[in-house]
Amino acid sequence: MSFDSPLNAHELEERMDVYLDPALSSRRTAAGPARELAAFSAREQRFVLHWGAVIARDNAELAYQFTAFAAPALRLMDLDAVESWLLYAMDLYDKKGQMPAIRAFQEVAEFAANMQEKLAGTTLEDAAGVLERFVCGLNGRPLGIAAGERVFTDTETIFLPHVVGRLPDKESNFRLYKAMTVHQWAQNWYGTWRGGVLIEALAGGRLAEVDLALFHALETARLDACLARDLPGLHRDMLALREALDGLSPFWGDIAPELGRPAARVADTLRLVSRMRGVRPPTCCYRGELLPEAVQARWQVRLALEQDRFRIALAQLIEDQDGQPPGTDREEAQTLPETRERLAVNRREDPDMPEGFRYQLFLDGKPIAPPENVESTMESIIQDLGEIPPEYLVAAGPGLYKRGLGGESRDPDSVWSGTYHEEGAFLYDEWDYSRQHHRKGWCVLREHPLAPADLEPYYHTVRKYGGLIKSLRRTFEVLRGEDRILKRQIDGEDVDIDALVEAYGDVHMGLEMSERLFTRLHKDERNIAVMLMVDMSGSTKGWVNEAEREALILLSEALETLGDRFAIYGFSGWTRKRCEAFPVKRFDQPYNEATRRRICAIAPRDYTRMGAPIRHLCRLLKAEEARTKLLITLSDGKPDDYDPQYRGEYGIEDTRQALFEARADGIHPFCITIDEHGADYLPHMYGAANYAVVADISRLPMKVSDIYRKLTS
Amino acid sequence: MQHELRVLRPEEYFIAEEPYYEPVRDEIPVFEAAYRNRLPILLKGPTGCGKTRFMEHMAWRLKRPLITVSCHDDLTSSDLVGRFLIKGGETIWVDGPLARAVRAGGICYLDEIVEARKDTTVVIHPLADDRRVLPMEKVGELLEAPDEFCLAISYNPGYQSVLKDLKQSTRQRFVALEFDYPEAALEQKIVEKESGIDSGQARQLVKFAHMTRNLKGQGLDEGASTRLLVHAAKLIASGIPPVAACRSAVAQALTDDADMLSAVNELSSSLF
């Protein structure tokens, strides 16, 4: 096909009109773009027409912009680069909307200029994985890595640019990323923000806003001195970067030698600012900025949260010691002042801690070792304040305890009642088959607890299928790990008399004696983790839902006998912003009355956006240690959603892609459906042998256990 | 001169030279007291923190032969107690390491006991309580342990898997000693002593170990153990540059994950 001749302007315009129709008017036609494109080869023309049509499915205006700027783009870049240009613009559209995407299409020249930099540069996407682990290994509170317009830290996350391309090769650019990260980490660890000294100085006017940059330059000298002491290899790297990019030999060490002392603190830097006022701070390639407002916002929330957390932990430690929770007589008390007497901290020198001290917690005069999570809270408090302040040393009362456990702001059900937020939610990619590209962080999935329901449906099922449950248990018992005695082994616990007699005979006949003379006990241990993913979409209303519940109850009873680890999650969704998973039974929960009640609570909800729940459940399944991992979906139809884009091929392809990803992680997906037309699309999604259609709903409960047995034996 | 290899039966193997061991707490007096009272001992702790070295040291101290069995998931009770073998058409009984240790009054150390099959933990039960006998069902005998015999087992509670947990009925027969990586200063001393590198480099190595331990649960199952540090230190002492030594002796031993490997390598190169 690549030998065909290019289309002329008229033909091109005709084809463009087809997909651009909604974006065209009497004043704006496809004639211009078509004329320009006529000068290109057939291959390039096909490329533009193809992608124009793909983009038009999302947004006709963007498709027009793309078509209009395709010709200049093709003059500036090769096809691969043009493709990354348009995918970049479409990602922007996914994340930020139409305007930024249009701008990205229009600024094609700029993109092409940056392209060279991007090719040599390192993207944050590539570097973030290593950087995040690196910074976590360094010490202190774990810091996240995120992309931002400016380079700074809010003391919980380090913000870095999308791309670093100032240096000629990828490796050096990664070094620059690392230097930026380490500088921001050093602010956290060596106490630029500790004790709120800097923020107070700014608020009280001791440090003027205009001097912040000067302060930062001086503080950088102090932090660099700390790094030189503790991480000499890194410091060398950072010096080399400064030499290459800022053209400076080691700076300011002479002007401010006091900042190089190990005892120098942020207060010393503040004092120096007045002496140095008027000096122009030199540039520094990794310094970034200080954003006190961003820090303050985080700081206050965290301080309050960790104080509560610490006090609650103290209450728990007292409970462990006394055998009963303290302060049960005062339901509303926030703190229990009488516990002050019993608690103390003792500090001990440790040069590896930021302020040179480590703290040991005492209860009733005896040192106690707090659990790991409390330890990290303590460390975080010390990192913020430099100590465990005396007022923290009081156990939480029941009032605080209750509030602490509530965690209102993270309640998944309240998301839609107030302002929308994505805190505490899981973000999952979605596969766009027309772009052949993942939409990053496209689906927002939350786990919602199911309110336990009445047990009546459970009893009903047990009565209805009493006999079947018994026989299921029997069939499943057979499958359980059994000991088998293997005969004629080279090595084993016992002598195999039959083999020995035969071998003895052989020897007397002058033959060679067999080595296989022992019996060995062989244990077949089942090591299976199975995730049951239950469709809770609106279409399951009535019969289907009832059959699903019955099937789950029967299967759960059988699995209990078998001893396989299993989890049950319901799923439903309403557009990409509202994918929902309902934990009925997690892997670590027992199958007990509470679980049965939750099975009874399975009820129809909204739509079937399947990709995100599959990705979520696979993530959970992946964390289980098992030789065989199964993901079994109980469903009643095709993937579907309220938003028309997901319907049809898009949804099927996304689901298929999610299942591909699952298989790559060693998970076997299987689908049980009651959709009679399932055979039309399930082989495509799950593979030819990985689905079963149960046409008769009433037989679903029996069939499911049957299928499971076949699947795992 | 050709060096003559010594071939010994395990129950005759006495440790002649003092194995280097730095006590962290009171583990030596506790072990000795338990030994005198004929109590079995359970060593808990992560891999490479010195459990096996401690056993060697104690065997030397108490002047008893040490028989170590590294348990694996196919280890059965006959592997410990003994079995019939066939020789020239006749069956003969051969003692397993546990029975040998009992007969010789030695110290039997079952390393990573949870790895063994469940039935093996049961055969040690009668040995581990006040009966102190080893039933040998297949020959129909009971082997009574002399006072000098000592049973020790080890186990790593770090594996958070239900399958690898020690049964209550087993663990409640033992005196437990908890091991962990030693404190920074002590660990530095151990690394120096074992390898002969200078204190500055040892200090950086210990710091590096702490960094990897920060990553436990964030993608690493375990941080670098003292054993790995000693390996790295020995490489450094033989002239390998520190960053390369850390890469080969520590990073590659900890993980196969590419991102994690680069992160760990970045950490070591920032220290040296």
Interface residues (C-beta under 8 A of the other chain):
Chain A: G129 V130 L131 E132 R133 F134 C136 G137 L138 N139 P142 K178 V182 D230 L231 P232 G233 L234 D237 D350 D352 G492 E493 D494 V495 L500 Y504 V507 L517 L521 K523 E625
Chain B: T76 S77 S78 R83 F84 I86 G89 T91 R117 K138 S161 A184 K207 H210 M211 T212 N214 L215 Q218 G219 V243 D259 M260 S262 A263 V264 E266 L267 S268 S269 S270 L271 F272
